Amino acid sequence: MKYAAAWSAIACEVLETPYPYGAAHASRGPEDVDVTPEKLHPAFHGSYDWHSSAHMQWSLVQLLKLAPDARSTELLNQRLTAEAIATEAAYLRERPSYERPYGWAWAAMLVAAGHERWPLLPLGDTIADLVLDWLPRQAYPVRHGAHLNTAFALSLLLEAYDDLGRGEVVDAIRRRAVDWFGGDTAYDTRFEPSGTDFLSPALSEAELMRRVLPAAKFTEWLQAFLPGLGKDNHQHLLEVPVTDDSGDGQLAHLSGLALSRAWQLRTIAPSLPDVAEALQAGADRQIDAVLPTVTDGDFMSTHWLVSFALLAHQA
């Protein structure tokens, strides 16, 4: 991939940037107020927050498969030690809603991608236990376009635990996805996006159902869920959203929206062959518009966009 070197370099740069860092740590008392990033999270510090650190390290693992890189390897070797991973797993066990479900999903993807090289399986086992406890208790899915979106997280968790051979987790996710989304029809996308979305609720749901339904049944479901997609309806999902690289972290989400839309349009396009070319063109427009920001943008963009660019390019 022609972007591998530049994307690895920016991923290392942001992971080596200690501040700003948003710990999202809920202190339990006066003795629990030290939020020094590398002390609190020895594996997942840098890159602004826990989940971004996790998925930018996933990005480095993916990029190492494309092009060996000494800097990336050294950084991952320093972060992904048995001791650091044990600390991260213990933190999640003690705070079972922390980073649920978005951070869990990306950390599980890192485990799946890198467990043969780094001692990551204890973290994967912890997240699996948390997922199996959480899914039966979550009465309704979260359908908005940011971190709590249920469909996006389940897509990544499904992929990760399928790769890890954890059939009980995969089956639980499949059942819950069908329960929550299997009967959805005529989804109204007129109100997408919201002002700080980095996910399309509609396309995130479609991407999840692509993974859990047989191909023919998914095509039928998709045509009922987003009727006219690629023809005369939902056209704004194919166009570049208004983006902002001013350093405002919430507005920077819209660049990620372009990339996540591109990823999901590419993955569902083969299920709608009569409009596949239109969906692919919409994906290409959105990637092309945001690509410079992935490496040359403000830190509030660069600390996370590589991962979404990889999803879009690997689709």
C-alpha positions as CSV (number, residue, x, y, z in Angstrom):
1,M,0.0,0.0,0.0
2,K,1.4,3.4,-1.0
3,Y,0.3,5.0,2.2
4,A,1.8,2.5,4.6
5,A,4.9,4.4,5.5
6,A,3.2,7.7,6.0
7,W,0.4,6.1,8.0
8,S,2.8,4.2,10.2
9,A,4.8,7.4,10.9
10,I,1.8,9.4,11.9
11,A,0.5,6.6,14.1
12,C,3.8,6.4,15.9
13,E,3.9,10.2,16.3
14,V,0.5,10.5,17.9
15,L,1.1,7.4,20.1
16,E,4.3,9.1,21.3
17,T,2.4,12.3,22.1
18,P,1.6,12.1,25.8
19,Y,-0.7,15.2,26.1
20,P,-3.4,16.1,25.6
21,Y,-4.9,12.9,27.1
22,G,-8.5,12.3,28.1
23,A,-8.4,9.6,30.7
24,A,-12.2,9.3,31.4
25,H,-11.2,7.9,34.7
26,A,-13.8,7.8,37.4
27,S,-12.0,8.3,40.7
28,R,-13.2,6.1,43.6
29,G,-11.7,8.2,46.3
30,P,-9.0,10.7,47.2
31,E,-6.3,8.0,46.8
32,D,-7.5,7.3,43.2
33,V,-6.8,10.6,41.5
34,D,-3.5,9.9,39.7
35,V,-4.4,10.0,36.0
36,T,-0.8,10.2,34.7
37,P,-1.4,8.5,31.3
38,E,1.4,5.9,31.3
39,K,0.8,5.0,34.9
40,L,-3.0,4.6,34.5
41,H,-2.8,2.8,31.2
42,P,0.7,1.4,30.5
43,A,-0.4,-0.1,27.2
44,F,-3.0,2.4,26.0
45,H,-1.6,5.9,26.6
46,G,-0.8,8.5,24.0
47,S,-3.0,9.3,21.0
48,Y,-5.4,11.4,23.2
49,D,-7.4,8.6,24.8
50,W,-7.7,4.9,25.6
51,H,-9.7,3.8,22.6
52,S,-7.7,5.8,20.1
53,S,-4.5,4.4,21.5
54,A,-5.9,0.9,21.2
55,H,-7.0,1.3,17.6
56,M,-4.0,3.2,16.4
57,Q,-1.9,0.3,17.8
58,W,-4.2,-2.0,15.8
59,S,-3.3,0.2,12.8
60,L,0.4,-0.3,13.4
61,V,-0.1,-4.1,13.5
62,Q,-2.1,-4.0,10.3
63,L,0.5,-1.8,8.6
64,L,3.4,-4.1,9.7
65,K,1.8,-6.8,7.7
66,L,2.2,-4.6,4.6
67,A,5.6,-3.1,5.3
68,P,8.1,-3.9,8.1
69,D,8.9,-0.9,10.2
70,A,11.4,-0.8,13.1
71,R,9.9,2.2,14.8
72,S,6.4,0.6,14.9
73,T,7.8,-2.7,16.1
74,E,9.7,-1.0,18.9
75,L,6.7,1.0,20.0
76,L,4.4,-2.1,20.1
77,N,7.1,-4.1,21.9
78,Q,7.3,-1.4,24.6
79,R,3.5,-1.1,25.0
80,L,2.2,-4.6,24.6
81,T,4.0,-6.4,27.4
82,A,2.5,-9.1,29.6
83,E,2.6,-6.8,32.6
84,A,1.0,-3.8,30.8
85,I,-1.8,-6.0,29.3
86,A,-2.5,-7.5,32.7
87,T,-2.9,-4.0,34.1
88,E,-5.3,-3.0,31.3
89,A,-7.3,-6.2,31.7
90,A,-7.6,-5.7,35.5
91,Y,-8.7,-2.1,34.9
92,L,-11.5,-3.2,32.7
93,R,-12.6,-6.0,35.1
94,E,-12.7,-3.4,37.9
95,R,-14.7,-0.9,35.8
96,P,-16.9,-3.1,33.5
97,S,-18.6,-0.2,31.7
98,Y,-15.3,1.6,30.9
99,E,-15.0,2.1,27.1
100,R,-18.1,0.0,26.4
101,P,-18.6,-0.9,23.6
102,Y,-16.3,1.2,21.3
103,G,-13.1,0.8,23.2
104,W,-13.8,-2.9,23.8
105,A,-14.3,-3.5,20.1
106,W,-11.0,-1.9,19.0
107,A,-9.0,-3.5,21.8
108,A,-10.5,-6.9,20.7
109,M,-9.5,-6.1,17.1
110,L,-5.9,-5.5,18.3
111,V,-5.9,-8.8,20.2
112,A,-7.1,-10.6,17.1
113,A,-4.5,-9.0,14.9
114,G,-1.5,-9.2,17.2
115,H,-2.0,-12.1,19.7
116,E,0.5,-14.4,17.8
117,R,3.3,-11.9,18.4
118,W,2.4,-10.1,21.6
119,P,0.8,-11.5,24.9
120,L,-2.6,-10.0,24.3
121,L,-5.0,-13.0,24.9
122,P,-5.7,-12.1,28.6
123,L,-7.1,-8.8,27.4
124,G,-9.2,-10.6,24.8
125,D,-10.5,-13.0,27.4
126,T,-11.5,-10.2,29.7
127,I,-13.4,-8.3,27.0
128,A,-15.1,-11.5,25.9
129,D,-16.4,-12.0,29.5
130,L,-17.6,-8.4,29.6
131,V,-19.4,-8.7,26.2
132,L,-21.2,-11.9,27.3
133,D,-22.3,-10.3,30.5
134,W,-23.4,-7.0,28.8
135,L,-25.4,-8.2,25.8
136,P,-28.3,-9.8,27.7
137,R,-28.6,-6.7,29.9
138,Q,-28.6,-4.1,27.2
139,A,-32.4,-3.7,26.5
140,Y,-32.1,-1.5,23.4
141,P,-29.4,-0.7,20.9
142,V,-27.8,2.7,20.7
143,R,-28.4,4.1,17.3
144,H,-26.6,7.5,17.2
145,G,-23.4,8.1,15.3
146,A,-20.7,8.3,17.9
147,H,-18.8,6.0,20.3
148,L,-21.8,4.3,21.9
149,N,-23.2,3.1,18.6
150,T,-24.1,-0.5,19.1
151,A,-23.9,-1.8,15.5
152,F,-20.4,-0.5,14.8
153,A,-19.0,-2.1,17.9
154,L,-20.7,-5.4,17.3
155,S,-19.3,-5.5,13.8
156,L,-15.8,-5.2,15.1
157,L,-16.3,-7.5,18.0
158,L,-17.8,-10.1,15.7
159,E,-14.8,-10.0,13.4
160,A,-12.3,-10.1,16.3
161,Y,-13.9,-13.1,18.1
162,D,-14.5,-15.0,14.9
163,D,-10.8,-14.6,14.1
164,L,-10.0,-15.7,17.7
165,G,-12.2,-18.8,17.4
166,R,-14.5,-17.7,20.3
167,G,-17.7,-19.2,18.9
168,E,-19.8,-18.5,22.0
169,V,-19.1,-14.8,21.7
170,V,-19.8,-14.8,18.0
171,D,-23.1,-16.6,18.5
172,A,-24.2,-14.2,21.2
173,I,-23.4,-11.2,19.0
174,R,-25.3,-12.7,16.0
175,R,-28.4,-13.5,18.1
176,R,-28.5,-10.0,19.6
177,A,-27.9,-8.3,16.2
178,V,-30.9,-10.2,14.7
179,D,-33.0,-9.5,17.8
180,W,-32.3,-5.8,17.6
181,F,-32.1,-5.1,13.9
182,G,-33.5,-8.0,11.9
183,G,-37.0,-6.5,11.6
184,D,-35.9,-2.9,10.7
185,T,-37.4,-1.5,7.5
186,A,-37.6,1.9,5.7
187,Y,-34.9,3.6,7.8
188,D,-35.2,7.4,7.7
189,T,-31.8,8.8,6.9
190,R,-33.0,12.4,6.4
191,F,-31.5,13.5,9.8
192,E,-28.0,12.1,9.2
193,P,-25.5,13.3,10.0
194,S,-25.7,14.8,13.4
195,G,-23.2,17.6,14.1
196,T,-20.5,15.4,15.7
197,D,-21.1,12.0,14.0
198,F,-18.2,9.9,12.9
199,L,-20.6,7.0,12.0
200,S,-23.7,6.7,9.9
201,P,-26.2,4.9,12.1
202,A,-27.9,3.5,8.9
203,L,-24.7,2.2,7.3
204,S,-23.3,0.9,10.5
205,E,-26.4,-1.2,11.0
206,A,-26.2,-2.4,7.4
207,E,-22.6,-3.4,7.8
208,L,-23.4,-5.4,10.9
209,M,-26.3,-7.2,9.3
210,R,-24.1,-8.0,6.3
211,R,-22.0,-10.0,8.7
212,V,-24.8,-11.9,10.4
213,L,-27.2,-12.8,7.6
214,P,-26.7,-15.1,4.6
215,A,-25.9,-13.2,1.5
216,A,-29.3,-13.6,-0.2
217,K,-31.2,-12.7,2.9
218,F,-29.0,-9.7,3.6
219,T,-29.8,-8.3,0.1
220,E,-33.5,-8.7,0.8
221,W,-33.0,-7.1,4.2
222,L,-31.0,-4.2,2.9
223,Q,-33.4,-3.4,0.1
224,A,-36.2,-3.2,2.7
225,F,-34.0,-1.2,5.2
226,L,-32.6,1.4,2.8
227,P,-35.0,1.3,-0.2
228,G,-33.6,3.1,-3.2
229,L,-30.1,3.4,-1.9
230,G,-27.8,4.3,-4.8
231,K,-30.8,5.3,-7.0
232,D,-33.2,7.9,-5.9
233,N,-33.0,7.8,-2.1
234,H,-30.4,8.3,0.7
235,Q,-28.1,10.1,-1.8
236,H,-26.6,12.3,1.0
237,L,-24.9,9.1,2.4
238,L,-22.8,9.0,-0.8
239,E,-21.7,12.6,-0.6
240,V,-18.8,14.2,1.3
241,P,-20.0,15.6,4.6
242,V,-18.9,19.1,5.7
243,T,-15.6,18.5,7.6
244,D,-13.6,20.6,10.0
245,D,-9.9,20.3,10.8
246,S,-9.6,23.4,13.1
247,G,-8.6,21.4,16.1
248,D,-12.1,21.1,17.5
249,G,-12.2,17.4,18.5
250,Q,-15.9,17.0,18.2
251,L,-16.1,18.7,14.8
252,A,-13.2,16.5,13.6
253,H,-15.5,13.6,13.9
254,L,-17.0,14.4,10.5
255,S,-13.8,13.5,8.7
256,G,-14.1,10.1,10.3
257,L,-17.7,10.0,9.1
258,A,-16.5,10.2,5.5
259,L,-14.1,7.4,6.0
260,S,-16.5,5.1,7.9
261,R,-19.2,5.7,5.2
262,A,-16.7,4.8,2.5
263,W,-15.8,1.6,4.3
264,Q,-19.4,0.5,4.8
265,L,-20.5,1.6,1.3
266,R,-17.7,-0.6,-0.1
267,T,-18.6,-3.6,1.9
268,I,-22.4,-3.5,1.1
269,A,-22.0,-2.6,-2.6
270,P,-21.6,-6.2,-3.8
271,S,-25.0,-7.0,-2.4
272,L,-26.7,-4.4,-4.6
273,P,-25.0,-5.1,-8.0
274,D,-27.3,-2.8,-10.0
275,V,-26.1,0.2,-7.9
276,A,-22.6,-1.0,-6.9
277,E,-20.8,1.4,-9.1
278,A,-22.7,4.4,-7.6
279,L,-22.0,3.2,-4.1
280,Q,-18.3,2.7,-4.9
281,A,-18.1,6.2,-6.5
282,G,-19.6,7.7,-3.3
283,A,-17.1,5.9,-1.2
284,D,-14.2,7.1,-3.4
285,R,-15.4,10.7,-3.2
286,Q,-15.4,10.6,0.6
287,I,-12.0,9.0,0.9
288,D,-10.4,11.4,-1.6
289,A,-11.8,14.4,0.2
290,V,-10.5,13.4,3.7
291,L,-7.2,11.6,2.8
292,P,-4.9,14.6,3.3
293,T,-6.2,15.1,6.8
294,V,-5.2,11.6,7.9
295,T,-1.5,12.6,8.0
296,D,-1.4,16.3,7.7
297,G,-4.3,17.5,9.8
298,D,-4.5,18.8,13.4
299,F,-3.7,16.3,16.2
300,M,-7.4,16.1,17.0
301,S,-7.8,14.5,13.5
302,T,-4.5,12.6,13.1
303,H,-4.7,10.9,16.5
304,W,-7.4,8.5,15.2
305,L,-8.1,8.8,11.5
306,V,-5.6,6.2,10.2
307,S,-7.6,3.4,11.6
308,F,-10.7,4.5,9.7
309,A,-8.7,5.0,6.6
310,L,-7.4,1.5,6.9
311,L,-11.0,0.1,7.2
312,A,-12.0,2.0,4.1
313,H,-8.9,0.9,2.1
314,Q,-9.1,-2.8,3.1
315,A,-12.8,-3.1,2.3
